[in-house]
Each structure stands twice: as C-alpha cells, then as structure tokens.
Amino acid sequence: MTFGFDFEYEEPDITDYFLMGAAGALLVTLFQFAASRLEGGPDL
C-alpha cells in the first residue's frame, strides 16, 4: 500500500480499502473503549 510517496501512482485495490477500513474501525473501537474506561462506564 502506497501513500503517494513514489511517482508511479497505483490505483488502490479493494484490499487497500478493506485494510484501511479495518484499521479505522479498530482505532474507533479502541478510542471508544478508552473513553468509556476514562468515564467509568461499562466495559465493551
């Protein structure tokens, strides 16, 4: 997966979108978990 640092532009594959989506969902889940822990809320 390239982020535009090389001069040859590659069309993003569906796997690139899937990996970015999975990483984003994981980050959101971790952020919500940390926020709920800081607020003393219930665990996920």
Secondary structure, 3 states (H helix, E strand, C coil): CCCCCCCCCCCCCHHHHHHHHHHHHHHHHHHHHHHHHHCCCCCC
